[in-house]
Amino acid sequence: MKEMVINIFNTVGNAYCVDVEDGNRVYELIKKALDDKNYVKLNFQNVEVLTSAFLNTAVGQLYRDFDEQTVKKYLSVQNMLPEDQVLLKRVTSTAKFYYKNPDMMQESINEILEED
């Protein structure tokens, strides 16, 4: 098994991790590494802005493809600001809940959106 370090700043091309497309690029790199049973370290050095949209795409959807134990075992982060760690924790909690029962989650979302 190898360890792969993904430098988020270099992968995105700047310090602003806000776009879903950029998140998807990171997701594809992580997914390939996890498929190959390699460890992945996400390096957030020089990242100034990080959004939940980016993290949902980059990390959240991993819970659709892998069980929680696999993600926890093979994926780690470094150089992440404390406030971004809080955001990541919220994103992963929501993703785990969503992918365990996506139909129920979608029903809840629909009910909320229909309320006036």
N, CA, C and O atoms as a printed pandas DataFrame, in Angstrom:
     atom_number atom_name residue_name chain_id  residue_number  x_coord  y_coord  z_coord
0              1         N          MET        A               1    0.835   -1.195    0.000
1              2        CA          MET        A               1    0.000    0.000    0.000
2              3         C          MET        A               1    0.873    1.249    0.000
3              4         O          MET        A               1    1.907    1.319    0.664
4              5         N          LYS        A               2    0.425    2.205   -0.752
5              6        CA          LYS        A               2    1.149    3.462   -0.838
6              7         C          LYS        A               2    0.352    4.557   -0.144
7              8         O          LYS        A               2   -0.842    4.413    0.117
8              9         N          GLU        A               3    1.046    5.658    0.148
9             10        CA          GLU        A               3    0.355    6.844    0.625
10            11         C          GLU        A               3    0.484    7.915   -0.445
11            12         O          GLU        A               3    1.574    8.202   -0.940
12            13         N          MET        A               4   -0.639    8.488   -0.780
13            14        CA          MET        A               4   -0.684    9.536   -1.793
14            15         C          MET        A               4   -1.043   10.843   -1.094
15            16         O          MET        A               4   -2.009   10.895   -0.332
16            17         N          VAL        A               5   -0.275   11.890   -1.346
17            18        CA          VAL        A               5   -0.597   13.203   -0.798
18            19         C          VAL        A               5   -1.191   14.038   -1.923
19            20         O          VAL        A               5   -0.579   14.217   -2.975
20            21         N          ILE        A               6   -2.393   14.543   -1.682
21            22        CA          ILE        A               6   -3.038   15.423   -2.659
22            23         C          ILE        A               6   -2.930   16.842   -2.118
23            24         O          ILE        A               6   -3.531   17.176   -1.096
24            25         N          ASN        A               7   -2.161   17.670   -2.808
25            26        CA          ASN        A               7   -2.039   19.061   -2.429
26            27         C          ASN        A               7   -3.236   19.804   -3.031
27            28         O          ASN        A               7   -3.308   20.015   -4.242
28            29         N          ILE        A               8   -4.157   20.189   -2.172
29            30        CA          ILE        A               8   -5.406   20.801   -2.627
30            31         C          ILE        A               8   -5.139   22.097   -3.379
31            32         O          ILE        A               8   -5.745   22.342   -4.422
32            33         N          PHE        A               9   -4.244   22.927   -2.865
33            34        CA          PHE        A               9   -3.905   24.195   -3.509
34            35         C          PHE        A               9   -3.427   23.960   -4.947
35            36         O          PHE        A               9   -3.872   24.642   -5.870
36            37         N          ASN        A              10   -2.528   23.002   -5.132
37            38        CA          ASN        A              10   -2.007   22.711   -6.475
38            39         C          ASN        A              10   -3.069   22.087   -7.372
39            40         O          ASN        A              10   -3.132   22.392   -8.563
40            41         N          THR        A              11   -3.899   21.218   -6.810
41            42        CA          THR        A              11   -4.932   20.544   -7.600
42            43         C          THR        A              11   -5.979   21.538   -8.093
43            44         O          THR        A              11   -6.417   21.481   -9.242
44            45         N          VAL        A              12   -6.373   22.450   -7.205
45            46        CA          VAL        A              12   -7.391   23.451   -7.561
46            47         C          VAL        A              12   -6.777   24.566   -8.403
47            48         O          VAL        A              12   -7.424   25.100   -9.304
48            49         N          GLY        A              13   -5.532   24.912   -8.106
49            50        CA          GLY        A              13   -4.849   25.949   -8.877
50            51         C          GLY        A              13   -4.871   27.312   -8.226
51            52         O          GLY        A              13   -4.328   28.274   -8.769
52            53         N          ASN        A              14   -5.503   27.402   -7.047
53            54        CA          ASN        A              14   -5.501   28.653   -6.287
54            55         C          ASN        A              14   -5.922   28.378   -4.842
55            56         O          ASN        A              14   -6.130   27.227   -4.459
56            57         N          ALA        A              15   -6.045   29.431   -4.051
57            58        CA          ALA        A              15   -6.332   29.287   -2.617
58            59         C          ALA        A              15   -7.820   29.237   -2.298
59            60         O          ALA        A              15   -8.205   29.186   -1.130
60            61         N          TYR        A              16   -8.667   29.250   -3.339
61            62        CA          TYR        A              16  -10.118   29.325   -3.135
62            63         C          TYR        A              16  -10.795   28.030   -3.566
63            64         O          TYR        A              16  -11.003   27.788   -4.755
64            65         N          CYS        A              17  -11.130   27.211   -2.593
65            66        CA          CYS        A              17  -11.775   25.921   -2.852
66            67         C          CYS        A              17  -13.276   26.092   -2.694
67            68         O          CYS        A              17  -13.847   25.794   -1.645
68            69         N          VAL        A              18  -13.899   26.577   -3.756
69            70        CA          VAL        A              18  -15.319   26.897   -3.709
70            71         C          VAL        A              18  -16.134   26.190   -4.793
71            72         O          VAL        A              18  -17.337   25.990   -4.620
72            73         N          ASP        A              19  -15.516   25.815   -5.883
73            74        CA          ASP        A              19  -16.242   25.260   -7.025
74            75         C          ASP        A              19  -16.474   23.758   -6.902
75            76         O          ASP        A              19  -15.595   23.007   -6.477
76            77         N          VAL        A              20  -17.671   23.343   -7.281
77            78        CA          VAL        A              20  -18.012   21.927   -7.302
78            79         C          VAL        A              20  -17.110   21.183   -8.284
79            80         O          VAL        A              20  -16.720   20.045   -8.023
80            81         N          GLU        A              21  -16.777   21.811   -9.408
81            82        CA          GLU        A              21  -15.919   21.163  -10.410
82            83         C          GLU        A              21  -14.545   20.854   -9.820
83            84         O          GLU        A              21  -13.991   19.782  -10.062
84            85         N          ASP        A              22  -13.998   21.783   -9.052
85            86        CA          ASP        A              22  -12.708   21.544   -8.398
86            87         C          ASP        A              22  -12.837   20.425   -7.369
87            88         O          ASP        A              22  -11.963   19.565   -7.259
88            89         N          GLY        A              23  -13.926   20.447   -6.622
89            90        CA          GLY        A              23  -14.178   19.392   -5.650
90            91         C          GLY        A              23  -14.267   18.035   -6.319
91            92         O          GLY        A              23  -13.781   17.038   -5.786
92            93         N          ASN        A              24  -14.880   17.998   -7.470
93            94        CA          ASN        A              24  -15.022   16.743   -8.206
94            95         C          ASN        A              24  -13.659   16.217   -8.676
95            96         O          ASN        A              24  -13.418   15.010   -8.674
96            97         N          ARG        A              25  -12.782   17.128   -9.074
97            98        CA          ARG        A              25  -11.430   16.733   -9.493
98            99         C          ARG        A              25  -10.697   16.069   -8.321
99           100         O          ARG        A              25  -10.029   15.050   -8.494
100          101         N          VAL        A              26  -10.829   16.658   -7.131
101          102        CA          VAL        A              26  -10.207   16.089   -5.928
102          103         C          VAL        A              26  -10.850   14.741   -5.604
103          104         O          VAL        A              26  -10.156   13.777   -5.281
104          105         N          TYR        A              27  -12.182   14.680   -5.692
105          106        CA          TYR        A              27  -12.911   13.433   -5.428
106          107         C          TYR        A              27  -12.402   12.299   -6.321
107          108         O          TYR        A              27  -12.160   11.192   -5.841
108          109         N          GLU        A              28  -12.242   12.570   -7.603
109          110        CA          GLU        A              28  -11.781   11.540   -8.544
110          111         C          GLU        A              28  -10.410   11.005   -8.143
111          112         O          GLU        A              28  -10.160    9.803   -8.231
112          113         N          LEU        A              29   -9.522   11.895   -7.703
113          114        CA          LEU        A              29   -8.185   11.460   -7.264
114          115         C          LEU        A              29   -8.282   10.583   -6.014
115          116         O          LEU        A              29   -7.618    9.552   -5.914
116          117         N          ILE        A              30   -9.118   11.009   -5.064
117          118        CA          ILE        A              30   -9.284   10.238   -3.828
118          119         C          ILE        A              30   -9.909    8.885   -4.138
119          120         O          ILE        A              30   -9.446    7.855   -3.648
120          121         N          LYS        A              31  -10.956    8.887   -4.949
121          122        CA          LYS        A              31  -11.678    7.647   -5.258
122          123         C          LYS        A              31  -10.748    6.619   -5.893
123          124         O          LYS        A              31  -10.762    5.446   -5.521
124          125         N          LYS        A              32   -9.945    7.065   -6.848
125          126        CA          LYS        A              32   -9.013    6.138   -7.505
126          127         C          LYS        A              32   -8.043    5.540   -6.483
127          128         O          LYS        A              32   -7.784    4.337   -6.501
128          129         N          ALA        A              33   -7.517    6.368   -5.608
129          130        CA          ALA        A              33   -6.578    5.884   -4.598
130          131         C          ALA        A              33   -7.254    4.900   -3.646
131          132         O          ALA        A              33   -6.670    3.871   -3.309
132          133         N          LEU        A              34   -8.478    5.203   -3.207
133          134        CA          LEU        A              34   -9.188    4.302   -2.299
134          135         C          LEU        A              34   -9.570    3.002   -3.004
135          136         O          LEU        A              34   -9.534    1.933   -2.395
136          137         N          ASP        A              35   -9.932    3.089   -4.274
137          138        CA          ASP        A              35  -10.214    1.878   -5.054
138          139         C          ASP        A              35   -8.992    0.954   -5.073
139          140         O          ASP        A              35   -9.124   -0.270   -5.050
140          141         N          ASP        A              36   -7.806    1.561   -5.115
141          142        CA          ASP        A              36   -6.553    0.801   -5.135
142          143         C          ASP        A              36   -6.040    0.479   -3.731
143          144         O          ASP        A              36   -4.942   -0.055   -3.573
144          145         N          LYS        A              37   -6.850    0.811   -2.700
145          146        CA          LYS        A              37   -6.493    0.578   -1.287
146          147         C          LYS        A              37   -5.220    1.319   -0.879
147          148         O          LYS        A              37   -4.413    0.799   -0.108
148          149         N          ASN        A              38   -5.045    2.529   -1.398
149          150        CA          ASN        A              38   -3.929    3.382   -1.008
150          151         C          ASN        A              38   -4.400    4.421   -0.007
151          152         O          ASN        A              38   -5.548    4.865   -0.053
152          153         N          TYR        A              39   -3.520    4.804    0.889
153          154        CA          TYR        A              39   -3.824    5.860    1.843
154          155         C          TYR        A              39   -3.754    7.211    1.143
155          156         O          TYR        A              39   -2.919    7.426    0.264
156          157         N          VAL        A              40   -4.638    8.114    1.544
157          158        CA          VAL        A              40   -4.682    9.441    0.943
158          159         C          VAL        A              40   -4.597   10.483    2.043
159          160         O          VAL        A              40   -5.334   10.429    3.027
160          161         N          LYS        A              41   -3.697   11.422    1.866
161          162        CA          LYS        A              41   -3.594   12.546    2.788
162          163         C          LYS        A              41   -3.916   13.804    1.994
163          164         O          LYS        A              41   -3.247   14.112    1.007
164          165         N          LEU        A              42   -4.939   14.524    2.426
165          166        CA          LEU        A              42   -5.310   15.781    1.782
166          167         C          LEU        A              42   -4.560   16.904    2.482
167          168         O          LEU        A              42   -4.742   17.127    3.679
168          169         N          ASN        A              43   -3.728   17.602    1.744
169          170        CA          ASN        A              43   -2.944   18.695    2.301
170          171         C          ASN        A              43   -3.605   20.025    1.927
171          172         O          ASN        A              43   -3.680   20.384    0.752
172          173         N          PHE        A              44   -4.079   20.747    2.941
173          174        CA          PHE        A              44   -4.793   22.002    2.718
174          175         C          PHE        A              44   -3.913   23.227    2.909
175          176         O          PHE        A              44   -4.421   24.331    3.105
176          177         N          GLN        A              45   -2.599   23.044    2.855
177          178        CA          GLN        A              45   -1.687   24.171    3.006
178          179         C          GLN        A              45   -1.956   25.217    1.934
179          180         O          GLN        A              45   -2.148   24.882    0.765
180          181         N          ASN        A              46   -1.969   26.480    2.333
181          182        CA          ASN        A              46   -2.199   27.648    1.459
182          183         C          ASN        A              46   -3.645   27.810    1.001
183          184         O          ASN        A              46   -3.931   28.709    0.210
184          185         N          VAL        A              47   -4.560   26.972    1.470
185          186        CA          VAL        A              47   -5.973   27.145    1.140
186          187         C          VAL        A              47   -6.546   28.219    2.062
187          188         O          VAL        A              47   -6.471   28.105    3.285
188          189         N          GLU        A              48   -7.116   29.259    1.462
189          190        CA          GLU        A              48   -7.639   30.385    2.239
190          191         C          GLU        A              48   -9.151   30.324    2.410
191          192         O          GLU        A              48   -9.672   30.708    3.458
192          193         N          VAL        A              49   -9.860   29.844    1.392
193          194        CA          VAL        A              49  -11.322   29.772    1.438
194          195         C          VAL        A              49  -11.755   28.362    1.078
195          196         O          VAL        A              49  -11.336   27.805    0.064
196          197         N          LEU        A              50  -12.610   27.793    1.934
197          198        CA          LEU        A              50  -13.084   26.431    1.731
198          199         C          LEU        A              50  -14.587   26.434    1.976
199          200         O          LEU        A              50  -15.041   26.892    3.025
200          201         N          THR        A              51  -15.368   25.927    1.015
201          202        CA          THR        A              51  -16.824   25.936    1.176
202          203         C          THR        A              51  -17.364   24.522    1.349
203          204         O          THR        A              51  -16.709   23.539    1.006
204          205         N          SER        A              52  -18.571   24.449    1.888
205          206        CA          SER        A              52  -19.211   23.145    2.050
206          207         C          SER        A              52  -19.518   22.529    0.687
207          208         O          SER        A              52  -19.493   21.305    0.556
208          209         N          ALA        A              53  -19.803   23.334   -0.319
209          210        CA          ALA        A              53  -20.063   22.791   -1.664
210          211         C          ALA        A              53  -18.837   22.037   -2.177
211          212         O          ALA        A              53  -18.959   20.946   -2.733
212          213         N          PHE        A              54  -17.659   22.626   -1.987
213          214        CA          PHE        A              54  -16.414   21.975   -2.402
214          215         C          PHE        A              54  -16.213   20.676   -1.626
215          216         O          PHE        A              54  -15.928   19.633   -2.215
216          217         N          LEU        A              55  -16.362   20.743   -0.296
217          218        CA          LEU        A              55  -16.131   19.563    0.542
218          219         C          LEU        A              55  -17.175   18.473    0.308
219          220         O          LEU        A              55  -16.848   17.287    0.340
220          221         N          ASN        A              56  -18.427   18.865    0.074
221          222        CA          ASN        A              56  -19.459   17.869   -0.228
222          223         C          ASN        A              56  -19.079   17.065   -1.456
223          224         O          ASN        A              56  -19.255   15.847   -1.494
224          225         N          THR        A              57  -18.559   17.751   -2.457
225          226        CA          THR        A              57  -18.191   17.079   -3.696
226          227         C          THR        A              57  -16.891   16.304   -3.545
227          228         O          THR        A              57  -16.791   15.166   -4.003
228          229         N          ALA        A              58  -15.891   16.910   -2.905
229          230        CA          ALA        A              58  -14.573   16.282   -2.793
230          231         C          ALA        A              58  -14.576   15.101   -1.830
231          232         O          ALA        A              58  -13.975   14.066   -2.115
232          233         N          VAL        A              59  -15.252   15.252   -0.685
233          234        CA          VAL        A              59  -15.184   14.243    0.363
234          235         C          VAL        A              59  -16.531   13.591    0.644
235          236         O          VAL        A              59  -16.609   12.374    0.811
236          237         N          GLY        A              60  -17.582   14.384    0.697
237          238        CA          GLY        A              60  -18.898   13.866    1.085
238          239         C          GLY        A              60  -19.376   12.696    0.253
239          240         O          GLY        A              60  -19.901   11.721    0.791
240          241         N          GLN        A              61  -19.199   12.784   -1.052
241          242        CA          GLN        A              61  -19.725   11.705   -1.901
242          243         C          GLN        A              61  -18.920   10.416   -1.816
243          244         O          GLN        A              61  -19.331    9.394   -2.366
244          245         N          LEU        A              62  -17.769   10.450   -1.127
245          246        CA          LEU        A              62  -17.021    9.208   -0.884
246          247         C          LEU        A              62  -17.872    8.224   -0.077
247          248         O          LEU        A              62  -17.735    7.009   -0.220
248          249         N          TYR        A              63  -18.747    8.762    0.768
249          250        CA          TYR        A              63  -19.601    7.911    1.605
250          251         C          TYR        A              63  -20.681    7.195    0.795
251          252         O          TYR        A              63  -21.335    6.282    1.299
252          253         N          ARG        A              64  -20.864    7.601   -0.436
253          254        CA          ARG        A              64  -21.748    6.877   -1.354
254          255         C          ARG        A              64  -21.034    5.638   -1.884
255          256         O          ARG        A              64  -21.648    4.594   -2.103
256          257         N          ASP        A              65  -19.720    5.775   -2.086
257          258        CA          ASP        A              65  -18.938    4.732   -2.744
258          259         C          ASP        A              65  -18.220    3.789   -1.787
259          260         O          ASP        A              65  -17.885    2.664   -2.157
260          261         N          PHE        A              66  -17.981    4.239   -0.564
261          262        CA          PHE        A              66  -17.216    3.451    0.408
262          263         C          PHE        A              66  -17.905    3.509    1.763
263          264         O          PHE        A              66  -18.607    4.470    2.076
264          265         N          ASP        A              67  -17.692    2.458    2.570
265          266        CA          ASP        A              67  -18.260    2.503    3.912
266          267         C          ASP        A              67  -17.420    3.435    4.788
267          268         O          ASP        A              67  -16.287    3.786    4.460
268          269         N          GLU        A              68  -18.018    3.814    5.901
269          270        CA          GLU        A              68  -17.393    4.791    6.790
270          271         C          GLU        A              68  -16.012    4.326    7.278
271          272         O          GLU        A              68  -15.087    5.133    7.372
272          273         N          GLN        A              69  -15.871    3.037    7.586
273          274        CA          GLN        A              69  -14.602    2.520    8.086
274          275         C          GLN        A              69  -13.487    2.669    7.044
275          276         O          GLN        A              69  -12.350    2.990    7.389
276          277         N          THR        A              70  -13.812    2.439    5.788
277          278        CA          THR        A              70  -12.813    2.566    4.722
278          279         C          THR        A              70  -12.342    4.007    4.598
279          280         O          THR        A              70  -11.143    4.274    4.520
280          281         N          VAL        A              71  -13.302    4.939    4.580
281          282        CA          VAL        A              71  -12.942    6.354    4.452
282          283         C          VAL        A              71  -12.083    6.769    5.648
283          284         O          VAL        A              71  -11.057    7.431    5.488
284          285         N          LYS        A              72  -12.510    6.378    6.834
285          286        CA          LYS        A              72  -11.787    6.739    8.058
286          287         C          LYS        A              72  -10.362    6.157    8.060
287          288         O          LYS        A              72   -9.416    6.821    8.483
288          289         N          LYS        A              73  -10.224    4.932    7.593
289          290        CA          LYS        A              73   -8.930    4.254    7.608
290          291         C          LYS        A              73   -7.950    4.840    6.592
291          292         O          LYS        A              73   -6.771    5.018    6.896
292          293         N          TYR        A              74   -8.434    5.137    5.391
293          294        CA          TYR        A              74   -7.547    5.491    4.290
294          295         C          TYR        A              74   -7.410    6.986    4.021
295          296         O          TYR        A              74   -6.510    7.394    3.287
296          297         N          LEU        A              75   -8.284    7.810    4.598
297          298        CA          LEU        A              75   -8.266    9.243    4.278
298          299         C          LEU        A              75   -7.920   10.063    5.509
299          300         O          LEU        A              75   -8.488    9.860    6.583
300          301         N          SER        A              76   -6.986   10.990    5.348
301          302        CA          SER        A              76   -6.652   11.915    6.432
302          303         C          SER        A              76   -6.400   13.300    5.843
303          304         O          SER        A              76   -6.223   13.458    4.635
304          305         N          VAL        A              77   -6.389   14.296    6.721
305          306        CA          VAL        A              77   -6.147   15.676    6.282
306          307         C          VAL        A              77   -4.991   16.259    7.090
307          308         O          VAL        A              77   -4.709   15.832    8.209
308          309         N          GLN        A              78   -4.345   17.225    6.501
309          310        CA          GLN        A              78   -3.286   17.952    7.210
310          311         C          GLN        A              78   -3.326   19.413    6.798
311          312         O          GLN        A              78   -3.825   19.762    5.728
312          313         N          ASN        A              79   -2.790   20.260    7.668
313          314        CA          ASN        A              79   -2.719   21.706    7.417
314          315         C          ASN        A              79   -4.085   22.321    7.148
315          316         O          ASN        A              79   -4.217   23.209    6.306
316          317         N          MET        A              80   -5.099   21.850    7.863
317          318        CA          MET        A              80   -6.448   22.379    7.698
318          319         C          MET        A              80   -6.755   23.308    8.871
319          320         O          MET        A              80   -6.529   22.951   10.028
320          321         N          LEU        A              81   -7.262   24.483    8.573
321          322        CA          LEU        A              81   -7.609   25.447    9.614
322          323         C          LEU        A              81   -8.691   24.870   10.525
323          324         O          LEU        A              81   -9.541   24.106   10.068
324          325         N          PRO        A              82   -8.667   25.232   11.814
325          326        CA          PRO        A              82   -9.669   24.700   12.760
326          327         C          PRO        A              82  -11.115   24.916   12.314
327          328         O          PRO        A              82  -11.946   24.020   12.461
328          329         N          GLU        A              83  -11.420   26.084   11.777
329          330        CA          GLU        A              83  -12.798   26.341   11.336
330          331         C          GLU        A              83  -13.169   25.466   10.135
331          332         O          GLU        A              83  -14.332   25.100    9.963
332          333         N          ASP        A              84  -12.176   25.133    9.310
333          334        CA          ASP        A              84  -12.425   24.242    8.178
334          335         C          ASP        A              84  -12.590   22.796    8.648
335          336         O          ASP        A              84  -13.323   22.023    8.032
336          337         N          GLN        A              85  -11.911   22.431    9.736
337          338        CA          GLN        A              85  -12.099   21.101   10.315
338          339         C          GLN        A              85  -13.531   20.932   10.817
339          340         O          GLN        A              85  -14.125   19.864   10.674
340          341         N          VAL        A              86  -14.077   21.988   11.404
341          342        CA          VAL        A              86  -15.475   21.966   11.861
342          343         C          VAL        A              86  -16.399   21.776   10.664
343          344         O          VAL        A              86  -17.340   20.985   10.724
344          345         N          LEU        A              87  -16.135   22.496    9.580
345          346        CA          LEU        A              87  -16.936   22.378    8.356
346          347         C          LEU        A              87  -16.844   20.968    7.787
347          348         O          LEU        A              87  -17.856   20.393    7.387
348          349         N          LEU        A              88  -15.641   20.409    7.748
349          350        CA          LEU        A              88  -15.453   19.048    7.233
350          351         C          LEU        A              88  -16.228   18.038    8.077
351          352         O          LEU        A              88  -16.838   17.113    7.542
352          353         N          LYS        A              89  -16.202   18.216    9.378
353          354        CA          LYS        A              89  -16.922   17.306   10.273
354          355         C          LYS        A              89  -18.430   17.362    9.992
355          356         O          LYS        A              89  -19.103   16.330    9.973
356          357         N          ARG        A              90  -18.953   18.575    9.773
357          358        CA          ARG        A              90  -20.376   18.735    9.465
358          359         C          ARG        A              90  -20.719   18.096    8.111
359          360         O          ARG        A              90  -21.743   17.427    7.979
360          361         N          VAL        A              91  -19.867   18.304    7.124
361          362        CA          VAL        A              91  -20.077   17.734    5.787
362          363         C          VAL        A              91  -20.075   16.202    5.852
363          364         O          VAL        A              91  -20.939   15.556    5.258
364          365         N          THR        A              92  -19.115   15.626    6.565
365          366        CA          THR        A              92  -19.044   14.168    6.620
366          367         C          THR        A              92  -20.210   13.580    7.405
367          368         O          THR        A              92  -20.732   12.527    7.040
368          369         N          SER        A              93  -20.621   14.242    8.472
369          370        CA          SER        A              93  -21.783   13.760    9.244
370          371         C          SER        A              93  -23.037   13.744    8.383
371          372         O          SER        A              93  -23.792   12.771    8.387
372          373         N          THR        A              94  -23.251   14.818    7.652
373          374        CA          THR        A              94  -24.415   14.905    6.771
374          375         C          THR        A              94  -24.343   13.855    5.668
375          376         O          THR        A              94  -25.344   13.212    5.351
376          377         N          ALA        A              95  -23.160   13.683    5.084
377          378        CA          ALA        A              95  -22.997   12.705    3.995
378          379         C          ALA        A              95  -23.268   11.291    4.489
379          380         O          ALA        A              95  -23.940   10.514    3.810
380          381         N          LYS        A              96  -22.747   10.951    5.667
381          382        CA          LYS        A              96  -22.972    9.608    6.213
382          383         C          LYS        A              96  -24.464    9.366    6.413
383          384         O          LYS        A              96  -24.980    8.303    6.066
384          385         N          PHE        A              97  -25.146   10.349    6.972
385          386        CA          PHE        A              97  -26.583   10.221    7.205
386          387         C          PHE        A              97  -27.327   10.102    5.874
387          388         O          PHE        A              97  -28.192    9.241    5.711
388          389         N          TYR        A              98  -26.984   10.967    4.933
389          390        CA          TYR        A              98  -27.660   10.981    3.639
390          391         C          TYR        A              98  -27.500    9.655    2.905
391          392         O          TYR        A              98  -28.488    9.079    2.451
392          393         N          TYR        A              99  -26.269    9.164    2.784
393          394        CA          TYR        A              99  -26.039    7.963    1.982
394          395         C          TYR        A              99  -26.511    6.680    2.653
395          396         O          TYR        A              99  -26.633    5.645    1.997
396          397         N          LYS        A             100  -26.779    6.740    3.963
397          398        CA          LYS        A             100  -27.385    5.573    4.619
398          399         C          LYS        A             100  -28.842    5.435    4.210
399          400         O          LYS        A             100  -29.355    4.322    4.093
400          401         N          ASN        A             101  -29.512    6.565    3.992
401          402        CA          ASN        A             101  -30.916    6.534    3.613
402          403         C          ASN        A             101  -31.263    7.737    2.744
403          404         O          ASN        A             101  -31.930    8.661    3.208
404          405         N          PRO        A             102  -30.814    7.737    1.478
405          406        CA          PRO        A             102  -31.024    8.909    0.617
406          407         C          PRO        A             102  -32.489    9.226    0.351
407          408         O          PRO        A             102  -32.845   10.396    0.208
408          409         N          ASP        A             103  -33.353    8.204    0.280
409          410        CA          ASP        A             103  -34.767    8.473    0.014
410          411         C          ASP        A             103  -35.408    9.254    1.157
411          412         O          ASP        A             103  -36.159   10.202    0.927
412          413         N          MET        A             104  -35.106    8.850    2.385
413          414        CA          MET        A             104  -35.659    9.541    3.542
414          415         C          MET        A             104  -35.154   10.987    3.603
415          416         O          MET        A             104  -35.917   11.907    3.897
416          417         N          MET        A             105  -33.873   11.171    3.324
417          418        CA          MET        A             105  -33.297   12.506    3.343
418          419         C          MET        A             105  -33.940   13.377    2.268
419          420         O          MET        A             105  -34.235   14.546    2.515
420          421         N          GLN        A             106  -34.159   12.825    1.088
421          422        CA          GLN        A             106  -34.769   13.590    0.006
422          423         C          GLN        A             106  -36.204   13.970    0.351
423          424         O          GLN        A             106  -36.648   15.078    0.048
424          425         N          GLU        A             107  -36.922   13.058    0.979
425          426        CA          GLU        A             107  -38.295   13.375    1.418
426          427         C          GLU        A             107  -38.291   14.542    2.392
427          428         O          GLU        A             107  -39.122   15.444    2.285
428          429         N          SER        A             108  -37.367   14.533    3.338
429          430        CA          SER        A             108  -37.257   15.625    4.308
430          431         C          SER        A             108  -36.956   16.941    3.612
431          432         O          SER        A             108  -37.550   17.969    3.938
432          433         N          ILE        A             109  -36.044   16.917    2.662
433          434        CA          ILE        A             109  -35.691   18.126    1.909
434          435         C          ILE        A             109  -36.908   18.635    1.155
435          436         O          ILE        A             109  -37.194   19.833    1.164
436          437         N          ASN        A             110  -37.629   17.722    0.500
437          438        CA          ASN        A             110  -38.815   18.119   -0.254
438          439         C          ASN        A             110  -39.870   18.739    0.655
439          440         O          ASN        A             110  -40.491   19.737    0.290
440          441         N          GLU        A             111  -40.078   18.157    1.838
441          442        CA          GLU        A             111  -41.052   18.697    2.780
442          443         C          GLU        A             111  -40.658   20.106    3.213
443          444         O          GLU        A             111  -41.507   20.995    3.282
444          445         N          ILE        A             112  -39.393   20.309    3.499
445          446        CA          ILE        A             112  -38.921   21.630    3.921
446          447         C          ILE        A             112  -39.108   22.651    2.809
447          448         O          ILE        A             112  -39.533   23.777    3.067
448          449         N          LEU        A             113  -38.797   22.272    1.585
449          450        CA          LEU        A             113  -38.911   23.192    0.458
450          451         C          LEU        A             113  -40.364   23.531    0.124
451          452         O          LEU        A             113  -40.642   24.610   -0.399
452          453         N          GLU        A             114  -41.287   22.625    0.420
453          454        CA          GLU        A             114  -42.696   22.870    0.104
454          455         C          GLU        A             114  -43.385   23.758    1.138
455          456         O          GLU        A             114  -44.442   24.324    0.860
456          457         N          GLU        A             115  -42.791   23.886    2.334
457          458        CA          GLU        A             115  -43.397   24.722    3.370
458          459         C          GLU        A             115  -43.277   26.179    2.985
459          460         O          GLU        A             115  -42.277   26.614    2.414
460          461         N          ASP        A             116  -44.327   26.928    3.313
461          462        CA          ASP        A             116  -44.311   28.370    2.998
462          463         C          ASP        A             116  -44.022   29.186    4.216
463          464         O          ASP        A             116  -43.970   30.413    4.139
